[in-house]
Amino acid sequence: MDLSYLYTFKEVVKSGSYTKTGEQLGYAQSSVTTQIKKLEEYYQVKLFERAGQKMRMTHAGEQLYEYVKQVTQLMDEAEERISQGVNAGGILRLGTVESLAAYFITPYIKQLKFKHPKLKIQLESGLCPNLKQGVLERSFDLAIMLDHQIDHPDLASIPIRIEKMILAVPPSHKLTEEPVISVSQLSEETLILTEEGCAYRVLLENLLRDNSIQPNSIISFTSLEAIKQCVIDGLGVAVLPELTVSKEINDGTLSALSFDTEEMNLLIQIIFLKKKWLSPVIKQFMGMFAQLE
């Protein structure tokens, strides 16, 4: 059996689509279908069933998936060990949050890709709880998170830097006259929040609850750009990582206000499995952030 079929199977599980799998791996959809069919013939089982527009694993598919994750990880590690990080190939799977994907991590990925043109980098954004679970399930080699210090018996955390959380407001907002602000001052404001489960939304909600503060009203968006535009248009204020608003602050469309407590800070950190073998490429990538600690 061709081992590439296992990678194809794994990608179908991830994307839930033969078409998306073909696009990701550079195959025609018919080739993906053929590879899955060959796996089914080899194991004499049905691996997927259609659920609406997506492909869902059968019970047999779920059983195979657990083995495929182990096999593909070993194959990737073998390639990385043999290459010793010199013009390495293989796949590096990274997870991160939207704010870091858009405003922080891409220069380092570009630098790594320049050093290793054959290396395939898969970057996926998500919420911190999902990223942590992805590392535990070996879906990601590393996750770069913005959260409180991760404390888990199976995970290692390497701090990169503390990220200051600020209150983004229009330049004409009355609070810009204050040197620093307190969480209690948000009670009269309309808060524009990120999606539920986002680390800095959770941080803010906990502080508001602990201080018995009820904001005037709440608007939620999943897009940081939409949140910033709503603040610019005067629809409310938003608690955001400082790195996400540097452009708007420089061009004068937003003002960033500091809180009077360090509780409003979070940590940019790399997390990975403690028992994971760290390839030369992974070590090299992690080393790029060492100067920021």
DOZARO-99894 format. One line per 8 residues: number of its first residue (from 1); for each residue z, x, y of N, C-alpha, C. Coordinates in steps of 0.1 Angstrom, whole numbers. Layout:
<pts>
NUM = Z:X:Y:Z:X:Y:Z:X:Y; ... .
</pts>
This chain:
<pts>
1 = 0:8:-12:0:0:0:0:9:13; -8:5:22:-9:12:35:4:10:43; 11:20:47:24:18:54:21:12:68; 9:14:74:7:8:87:8:-8:86; 7:-13:74:9:-28:73:23:-32:77; 33:-23:74:47:-26:77:49:-26:92; 42:-17:99:43:-17:114:37:-30:120; 26:-34:114:20:-46:118:29:-58:116 .
9 = 35:-58:104:44:-69:101:56:-69:111; 61:-58:114:72:-57:123:68:-62:137; 56:-59:141:52:-63:154:49:-78:155; 44:-84:144:43:-99:143:56:-106:144; 66:-100:138:80:-106:139:85:-105:153; 82:-94:160:86:-93:174:79:-102:183; 66:-103:182:58:-111:191:56:-126:187; 57:-128:174:55:-142:169:41:-147:170 .
17 = 32:-137:171:18:-141:173:9:-130:167; -1:-134:159:-11:-124:154:-20:-119:166; -23:-128:175:-31:-124:187:-24:-113:195; -11:-116:199:-4:-106:207:-2:-93:199; 0:-94:186:2:-82:178:-11:-73:178; -22:-80:177:-35:-73:178:-37:-66:191; -33:-73:202:-34:-67:216:-25:-55:217; -12:-56:211:-3:-45:213:-7:-33:205 .
25 = -12:-35:193:-16:-24:184:-30:-20:184; -38:-27:192:-52:-23:193:-61:-28:181; -57:-38:175:-64:-44:163:-71:-57:168; -81:-61:160:-86:-75:162:-77:-84:155; -76:-96:159:-67:-106:153:-70:-107:138; -83:-107:134:-87:-108:120:-81:-96:112; -80:-85:118:-74:-73:111:-59:-75:108; -52:-81:118:-38:-84:117:-36:-94:105 .
33 = -44:-105:106:-43:-115:95:-46:-109:81; -55:-100:80:-58:-94:68:-47:-85:63; -41:-77:72:-30:-69:68:-18:-77:63; -15:-88:70:-3:-96:65:-7:-103:52; -19:-107:50:-23:-113:38:-22:-103:26; -25:-90:29:-24:-80:18:-9:-78:15; -1:-78:25:14:-77:22:18:-89:13; 14:-100:17:18:-112:9:13:-112:-5 .
41 = 1:-106:-7:-5:-105:-21:3:-94:-28; 7:-83:-21:14:-73:-28:28:-78:-33; 35:-85:-25:48:-90:-28:48:-104:-35; 36:-110:-35:35:-123:-42:44:-134:-35; 45:-133:-22:53:-143:-14:45:-147:-2; 50:-157:5:46:-161:18:55:-155:28; 50:-148:38:59:-141:47:61:-148:60; 51:-156:64:52:-163:77:48:-178:75 .
49 = 53:-186:84:49:-200:85:48:-203:100; 39:-212:103:36:-216:117:47:-225:122; 52:-222:134:62:-231:141:57:-233:155; 49:-244:157:43:-246:170:32:-235:172; 33:-228:183:24:-218:187:28:-204:181; 39:-203:174:45:-190:170:45:-189:155; 45:-177:150:47:-175:136:62:-172:133; 67:-179:123:81:-177:120:83:-172:106 .
57 = 92:-162:104:94:-157:90:99:-167:81; 94:-166:68:100:-174:58:113:-166:53; 120:-172:43:132:-165:38:127:-152:32; 116:-151:25:111:-139:19:108:-129:30; 102:-134:41:98:-125:52:111:-119:58; 122:-127:59:134:-122:65:140:-111:56; 139:-113:43:144:-102:34:136:-90:36; 122:-91:36:114:-79:38:116:-72:51 .
65 = 119:-80:61:121:-74:75:132:-64:75; 143:-67:68:155:-58:68:151:-45:62; 142:-45:52:138:-32:46:128:-25:55; 119:-33:61:108:-27:69:115:-20:81; 125:-25:87:132:-18:98:137:-5:94; 142:-4:82:147:9:77:136:19:74; 125:14:67:114:22:64:107:28:76; 104:19:86:97:24:98:106:33:106 .
73 = 119:31:106:127:40:113:127:54:107; 127:55:94:127:67:87:113:74:89; 103:67:89:89:73:91:88:78:105; 94:71:115:93:76:129:102:88:130; 113:88:124:122:100:125:116:112:118; 109:110:107:102:121:100:91:127:109; 84:118:116:73:124:125:79:131:136; 90:126:142:97:133:153:103:146:149 .
81 = 109:146:137:116:159:132:105:170:130; 94:166:124:84:175:120:77:181:133; 75:172:143:69:176:155:78:185:164; 91:183:162:101:191:169:100:188:184; 94:177:188:94:173:202:82:180:210; 74:187:203:62:194:210:50:184:209; 46:179:221:36:169:221:38:159:211; 50:153:211:54:144:200:46:131:200 .
89 = 44:125:188:38:112:187:48:102:184; 45:92:176:54:82:172:57:72:184; 67:64:182:71:53:191:85:55:196; 87:54:209:100:53:215:102:39:221; 112:32:216:115:18:219:126:18:229; 124:13:241:134:13:251:136:-1:256; 149:-5:258:153:-17:263:160:-15:277; 158:-24:286:165:-23:299:165:-36:306 .
97 = 172:-37:317:173:-50:325:161:-49:335; 158:-61:340:146:-62:349:148:-53:361; 160:-53:367:162:-45:379:159:-30:377; 163:-25:366:161:-11:363:147:-8:359; 141:-18:352:127:-16:348:118:-15:360; 121:-24:370:112:-24:382:115:-14:393; 128:-9:394:132:-1:405:138:12:401; 139:16:389:146:28:385:140:36:374 .
105 = 136:30:363:133:38:351:118:43:350; 109:37:357:95:40:355:91:55:358; 97:61:369:93:75:371:97:84:359; 108:81:352:112:89:341:103:87:329; 99:75:327:89:72:316:76:79:319; 72:78:331:59:85:335:60:100:332; 71:106:335:74:120:333:73:124:318; 80:115:310:80:117:296:66:116:290 .
113 = 59:106:295:45:103:289:36:115:293; 38:121:305:30:132:309:32:144:299; 45:146:295:48:157:286:43:155:272; 43:142:268:39:138:254:29:127:254; 16:131:257:6:120:258:4:112:245; 7:117:234:6:110:221:17:100:219; 28:101:226:39:93:224:36:79:229; 40:69:221:38:55:224:52:50:229 .
121 = 52:45:241:65:40:247:65:25:248; 74:18:241:75:4:243:88:1:251; 85:-6:262:96:-9:272:97:-24:272; 109:-29:270:112:-43:270:124:-46:278; 123:-56:287:134:-60:295:141:-72:290; 154:-73:293:162:-84:288:176:-84:294; 184:-94:290:198:-94:295:206:-84:287; 217:-80:293:225:-69:287:230:-73:273 .
129 = 235:-85:271:240:-88:257:229:-87:247; 217:-91:250:205:-90:241:201:-75:239; 202:-67:249:199:-53:248:209:-46:239; 222:-49:240:232:-43:232:229:-47:217; 226:-60:215:224:-64:202:211:-58:196; 201:-56:205:189:-49:201:191:-35:196; 200:-28:202:203:-14:198:211:-15:185; 220:-24:183:227:-25:171:218:-29:159 .
137 = 208:-36:162:198:-40:151:187:-31:150; 187:-20:158:177:-9:157:163:-14:162; 163:-24:170:151:-28:177:147:-19:188; 158:-13:194:156:-3:204:162:11:200; 155:22:204:161:35:202:173:37:212; 170:33:224:180:34:235:179:21:243; 190:18:250:189:8:261:195:14:273; 189:11:285:194:16:298:199:3:305 .
145 = 212:3:306:219:-10:311:226:-8:324; 228:-20:331:235:-20:343:247:-30:340; 258:-25:338:269:-33:333:282:-25:335; 294:-31:331:306:-24:330:304:-14:318; 313:-4:318:312:6:307:312:-1:293; 302:2:285:301:-5:272:312:2:263; 320:-7:256:330:-3:247:327:-10:234; 321:-3:224:318:-9:211:320:2:200 .
153 = 326:-1:189:329:9:179:316:16:174; 304:10:174:292:15:169:283:21:179; 286:20:192:277:24:202:283:35:211; 275:44:215:278:55:224:272:51:238; 279:54:248:275:52:262:275:64:270; 264:68:276:263:79:285:261:74:300; 271:76:309:270:71:322:259:79:330; 251:72:338:241:79:346:247:79:361 .
161 = 250:67:366:256:67:379:262:53:382; 271:52:391:276:39:396:266:33:405; 263:21:403:254:14:412:262:4:421; 260:5:434:267:-4:443:261:-17:444; 268:-28:443:263:-42:444:265:-46:459; 255:-51:465:256:-55:479:253:-70:481; 256:-75:492:252:-89:496:240:-88:504; 229:-93:499:216:-93:507:216:-106:516 .
169 = 214:-104:528:213:-115:538:202:-113:548; 197:-123:555:187:-121:565:194:-113:577; 186:-105:584:191:-96:594:199:-104:605; 195:-117:607:202:-125:617:214:-132:613; 218:-130:600:230:-137:595:243:-133:602; 252:-143:603:264:-140:611:273:-129:604; 272:-128:591:281:-118:584:277:-104:587; 265:-101:593:261:-88:596:270:-82:607 .
177 = 278:-90:614:287:-85:624:299:-79:618; 301:-81:605:313:-77:598:311:-62:592; 321:-53:593:319:-40:588:319:-40:572; 327:-48:566:327:-51:552:330:-66:550; 327:-71:538:330:-85:536:338:-86:523; 345:-98:522:352:-101:510:345:-112:502; 349:-113:489:343:-123:481:347:-137:486; 358:-138:492:363:-151:498:353:-157:508 .
185 = 346:-148:515:337:-152:526:324:-159:520; 322:-158:507:311:-165:501:312:-180:499; 324:-185:502:327:-199:500:319:-208:509; 314:-203:520:306:-211:529:291:-209:527; 288:-201:518:274:-197:516:267:-204:505; 253:-205:506:245:-209:494:242:-196:487; 246:-195:474:243:-183:466:230:-185:459; 222:-175:459:210:-174:451:212:-164:440 .
193 = 213:-170:428:217:-162:416:206:-159:407; 207:-148:399:198:-145:388:202:-154:377; 194:-152:365:196:-161:354:210:-159:347; 215:-169:340:227:-168:334:228:-157:323; 239:-150:323:240:-139:313:237:-125:320; 231:-125:332:228:-113:339:241:-107:343; 243:-94:341:256:-87:343:261:-89:357; 253:-88:367:259:-89:380:261:-104:384 .
201 = 254:-113:378:258:-127:380:272:-130:373; 273:-125:361:286:-127:354:298:-120:362; 295:-109:368:305:-102:376:309:-110:388; 299:-116:395:302:-124:406:309:-137:402; 305:-144:392:311:-156:388:325:-154:384; 328:-143:377:342:-140:373:351:-138:385; 346:-131:395:354:-128:407:356:-141:415; 346:-149:416:347:-162:423:358:-171:416 .
209 = 357:-171:402:367:-180:395:381:-174:396; 382:-161:395:395:-155:396:402:-157:410; 394:-159:420:399:-161:433:398:-175:438; 395:-184:428:394:-199:431:385:-202:442; 373:-196:442:363:-198:453:352:-206:447; 348:-216:455:337:-225:451:326:-223:462; 315:-217:459:304:-216:470:299:-229:474; 293:-229:486:287:-242:492:277:-248:482 .
217 = 268:-240:477:258:-245:467:252:-232:460; 245:-235:449:239:-224:441:225:-227:438; 216:-217:439:202:-218:435:200:-206:425; 193:-209:414:191:-199:404:176:-196:403; 173:-183:401:159:-178:398:160:-167:387; 149:-166:380:149:-155:370:142:-142:376; 135:-144:387:127:-133:393:135:-127:405; 136:-114:405:143:-107:416:135:-108:429 .
225 = 122:-108:428:113:-109:440:114:-123:446; 115:-133:437:117:-147:443:131:-148:450; 141:-142:444:154:-142:450:154:-136:464; 148:-124:465:147:-117:477:139:-125:488; 129:-131:484:120:-139:493:128:-151:498; 136:-157:490:144:-168:494:155:-164:504; 160:-152:502:170:-147:512:163:-144:525; 151:-138:524:144:-135:536:140:-148:544 .
233 = 137:-158:537:134:-171:543:146:-179:547; 158:-174:545:170:-180:550:176:-191:542; 172:-191:529:177:-202:520:191:-199:514; 196:-187:516:209:-184:510:211:-169:510; 221:-164:503:224:-150:502:225:-147:487; 224:-134:484:223:-129:470:231:-116:468; 238:-116:457:245:-103:453:235:-96:444; 231:-84:448:221:-76:441:224:-62:440 .
241 = 219:-54:430:220:-40:430:214:-34:443; 220:-24:449:215:-18:461:201:-13:459; 198:-7:448:185:-1:445:173:-11:446; 176:-24:444:166:-34:444:161:-38:457; 169:-35:468:165:-40:481:162:-28:491; 161:-16:486:159:-5:496:147:-6:504; 136:-11:499:123:-13:506:125:-23:517; 132:-35:514:134:-45:524:143:-41:535 .
249 = 153:-33:531:162:-28:541:155:-19:551; 147:-10:545:139:0:554:130:-7:563; 123:-18:558:114:-25:567:120:-36:576; 133:-37:574:140:-46:583:140:-61:580; 135:-65:568:134:-79:564:147:-84:558; 156:-75:553:168:-78:547:179:-69:553; 191:-74:553:203:-65:556:212:-65:543; 218:-53:541:227:-52:529:241:-50:534 .
257 = 250:-59:530:264:-58:534:273:-53:522; 282:-45:526:291:-39:515:304:-48:513; 308:-49:501:320:-56:498:332:-47:499; 344:-53:501:356:-45:504:363:-41:491; 356:-42:479:363:-39:466:353:-32:457; 358:-22:450:349:-15:441:347:-23:428; 353:-34:427:351:-43:416:336:-48:416; 330:-47:427:316:-52:428:306:-41:425 .
265 = 310:-30:418:301:-20:414:299:-21:398; 288:-17:394:285:-16:380:280:-2:376; 278:0:363:275:14:358:261:13:352; 252:22:357:239:24:350:242:34:339; 239:30:326:243:38:315:232:37:304; 232:48:295:223:48:284:232:45:272; 228:35:263:236:32:251:227:35:239; 233:39:228:226:41:215:236:41:204 .
273 = 231:39:192:239:39:180:246:53:178; 259:53:176:266:66:174:260:73:162; 256:66:151:251:73:139:236:76:139; 230:73:151:215:75:151:212:90:153; 202:94:146:197:108:148:189:108:161; 192:117:170:185:117:183:174:128:182; 162:123:183:151:132:182:150:141:194; 142:152:194:140:160:206:135:152:217 .
281 = 126:143:215:120:135:226:131:126:232; 139:120:224:150:111:229:160:120:237; 163:132:232:172:140:240:166:145:253; 153:147:252:146:151:264:146:140:275; 144:128:270:144:117:279:158:114:285; 168:115:277:182:113:282:185:124:292; 180:137:289:184:148:298:178:146:312; 167:138:313:161:136:326:171:129:336 .
289 = 181:122:331:191:115:339:203:123:342; 205:135:335:217:142:336:221:146:350; 211:149:358:213:153:372:218:142:381; 217:129:376:221:118:384:236:114:381; 242:120:371:256:116:368:266:120:379 .
</pts>
